[in-house]
Amino acid sequence: MARAERATALLNNEILQEAFTYLDDQFVQAWRYTAVSNTEDRERLYNLCQALQSLKGYIEGVVTDGKMAQAQLNELKNSQKYEKRN
């Protein structure tokens, strides 16, 4: 759970959000201004965009996994409380 909380803090961090937006904008803008024949640079920029999205997706996955783990723990605790009453 602590890991998910740290990941949430990262996603809520204004500087990191700004960096994701800035880099994505820069990569897309650079891609737009490359010549169609410049395949190497276009592919490099595409790969940078994909890597940036992968990084963000990984952090979001850590948050999601933490929420799922917390929900499972809560469900387990609730079922144990219910069993103790009966």
Long-range contacts (C-beta under 8 A, 24 or more apart in sequence): 1-66, 1-69, 1-70, 3-62, 3-66, 4-62, 4-63, 4-65, 4-66, 4-67, 4-69, 4-70, 5-66, 7-59, 7-60, 7-62, 7-63, 7-66, 8-63, 8-66, 10-59, 11-59, 11-60, 11-63, 20-52, 20-56, 23-48, 23-52, 24-49, 24-52, 24-53, 27-52
